[in-house]
Amino acid sequence: MTDVPLPYQVTRVREETADTVSLTLAPAGPAALAPFTPGQFAMVYAFGVGEIPVSVSRIDHHELVHTVRSVGAVSAALCALRPGAQVGLRGAFGTGWELDRAVGHDLLVIAGGIGLAPLRPLVLSALAAPHAYGRLNLLVGARSPDDLPYARQVNAWTTAHGPLHCAVAVDRPSPAWRGHVGIVTTLLNGARFEPRNTTAYVCGPEVMIRATARDLLHRGLPAHRIRVSLERNMRCATGHCGHCQLGGVLLCRDGPVISWDRAASLLSVREL
């Protein structure tokens, strides 16, 4: 890990939605960041504009993919980049999903919108070693079909007869939509898992995380086997500025991935 950004070159730009792109980045020189694990993030610097935290959405040796949604000056500058441009990267930061602790368990991966980005490396890792786990489930929620990231890959997972059960629900269906309509937790009834032998991974808007965790607890999942990503207000990534402090936790250092038994008290979830 380094506090000084290393130069990385944009080798590919893929438009995911109208306001979201995936940037494939490779070292622009001999130096490269230490390996990332699924769930960790990098500080991505747009030269002359600033830097923001972005979770890694695919890991391929030294090549990284970061999926960025244009919601501010820095993210807009990153989304406007083209192949050949350079960015600065710091990392790897934060905790990961710790998939190795779920060996032998059923996996339940639940994503809301752009929350699928930090979860995608976990799904790809599980698919690369399907015999290490029980049943694999990916449940994705999006505002509309046009807001679904990685649509081609998700559609392929949805229609494939492989080890992964994948389902998608949208809030605002288009006239051509033939899938599920509603919040992502409506997909749980079709998932294949044994609650007492399942590890769940959840990422999305905070209200979605709360609702999903509550539903999973009611279905019998232990709180310590529900892992969530609380990516909020991270700036320095080194635990010095305090912008990401939640209770006694600095999310950039002690998170962003933590278990629900810990997250619930931090978020003051009264249902527990």
Protein Blocks (a to p, Z undefined) as FASTA:
>chain_A
ZZbdcddddfbdcdfblmbccdddddfbfbdcddddehiacddddehibccddddfbdeh
jbccdddddfbfklmmmmmpcehiacddeddedjdeklmlmgoiacddddehjllmmmmm
mmmmmmmmmmlpccdddddddfblklpghklmmmmmmmpccfbdcddddfbdcfklcbde
ddfklmmmmpccdfklcccdddddfklmmmmmmmmmmnopafklcccdddehifklnopn
ommgghjbcfklmmmbdcfklmmmmnopakZZ
